[in-house]
Amino acid sequence: MKKMIIFVSSAIALGLLVSYYYYNVIKNNINVKVISVFQTGVYSSFDEALLASDNKNKIFYDGKLYHVYDAITSTKEAKAKMINYYKENNIDYYVKEKYVNTALYDNINKYSELINISDDESLKIINKQIIEKYGDEII
């Protein structure tokens, strides 16, 4: 009985060590970053989504509903500025966190730096550019 307990304990310890090693190897090889995608509406028909989108948003159909994406940010500062913008203008929004590769994150990060120093009118233009360039890659 004692030999069985030692064998099982050794097998568990060895399994934990191997799992920990592979977890660290995989974690270091995967280059993903987190971005924030602002959704300003969910609609049951494309026409409703199109009416609400004012041509500066990206409409995404998930098989059941049409989601209207309005902005994409990669930094905490830009995310906070966009949240403040939505609150000041009484716009309902929902923030989704998405995982993207490092190259896409770096591209969005350039725009996020512009968001940090922009006024409200510039925010609309910057977000439209981000949505047009990278919207398809994100959704």
C-alpha positions in Angstrom: 0.0 0.0 0.0 2.9 2.3 0.9 4.5 1.7 -2.5 1.3 2.6 -4.3 0.9 5.9 -2.4 4.5 6.8 -3.3 4.0 5.8 -6.9 0.8 7.9 -7.3 2.3 10.9 -5.5 5.4 10.7 -7.7 3.2 10.5 -10.9 1.2 13.5 -9.8 4.3 15.5 -9.0 5.9 14.6 -12.3 2.7 15.5 -14.1 2.6 18.9 -12.4 6.2 19.6 -13.3 5.8 18.7 -16.9 2.5 20.7 -17.2 4.1 23.8 -15.6 7.1 23.5 -18.0 4.8 23.3 -21.1 2.6 26.1 -19.8 5.6 28.4 -19.6 6.9 27.4 -23.0 3.5 28.0 -24.6 2.9 31.3 -22.7 6.2 32.7 -23.9 5.6 31.7 -27.5 2.1 33.2 -27.9 2.1 36.9 -28.6 -1.4 38.1 -28.0 -2.6 41.5 -26.7 -5.9 42.7 -25.4 -7.8 45.5 -27.1 -11.2 47.1 -26.2 -14.0 47.2 -28.7 -16.9 49.5 -28.0 -20.3 48.3 -29.1 -23.1 50.9 -29.3 -26.0 48.7 -30.2 -27.5 45.3 -30.9 -30.3 44.9 -33.4 -32.5 42.2 -34.8 -32.4 43.4 -38.4 -29.7 44.9 -40.6 -31.9 47.9 -41.5 -32.2 48.9 -37.8 -28.5 48.5 -37.3 -27.8 50.6 -40.4 -30.1 53.4 -39.2 -28.3 53.5 -35.8 -24.8 53.3 -37.2 -24.6 56.6 -39.1 -22.0 55.1 -41.5 -19.0 55.4 -39.2 -19.5 52.0 -37.5 -18.9 48.4 -38.3 -21.9 46.1 -38.3 -21.3 42.5 -37.4 -23.8 39.7 -37.8 -23.3 36.8 -35.4 -26.0 34.6 -36.8 -28.8 35.9 -34.7 -28.2 39.6 -34.1 -26.5 42.6 -35.7 -23.8 44.2 -33.5 -22.7 47.8 -34.1 -19.1 48.5 -33.2 -18.1 52.1 -32.8 -14.5 52.3 -31.5 -11.4 50.3 -30.9 -8.7 51.1 -28.4 -5.6 49.4 -27.1 -4.5 51.6 -24.1 -6.2 52.2 -20.7 -6.0 55.9 -21.3 -7.7 55.8 -24.6 -10.4 53.4 -23.2 -11.0 55.8 -20.3 -11.3 58.7 -22.7 -13.8 56.9 -24.9 -15.9 55.8 -21.8 -15.9 59.5 -20.7 -16.9 60.6 -24.3 -19.9 58.1 -24.3 -21.0 59.1 -20.8 -20.8 62.9 -21.6 -22.9 62.4 -24.8 -25.4 60.0 -23.2 -24.5 57.1 -25.6 -25.2 53.6 -24.4 -22.2 51.4 -24.9 -20.7 48.0 -24.1 -17.0 47.3 -24.0 -15.8 43.9 -25.3 -12.2 42.7 -24.7 -10.7 41.0 -27.7 -7.4 39.2 -28.1 -5.3 40.1 -31.2 -1.8 39.5 -32.4 1.0 41.8 -31.6 1.2 43.4 -35.1 -2.5 44.4 -35.1 -2.2 45.6 -31.5 0.7 47.9 -32.5 -1.3 49.3 -35.4 -4.3 50.1 -33.2 -2.0 51.4 -30.5 -0.8 54.2 -32.9 -4.5 55.3 -33.2 -5.0 55.0 -29.5 -2.2 57.5 -28.9 -4.1 59.9 -31.1 -7.3 59.3 -29.2 -5.5 60.4 -26.0 -4.8 63.9 -27.4 -7.9 64.4 -29.5 -11.1 66.4 -29.0 -14.6 65.0 -29.5 -14.8 65.8 -33.2 -11.4 64.2 -33.9 -12.4 61.1 -31.9 -15.2 60.4 -34.5 -12.7 60.7 -37.4 -10.0 58.6 -35.7 -12.5 55.8 -34.7 -13.9 55.8 -38.2 -10.4 55.2 -39.6 -9.7 52.4 -37.1 -13.0 50.7 -37.9 -12.4 51.0 -41.7 -8.9 49.7 -41.5 -9.0 47.0 -38.8 -12.7 46.2 -38.2 -12.7 43.1 -40.4 -9.6 41.7 -38.7 -11.1 42.2 -35.2 -14.6 40.8 -35.7 
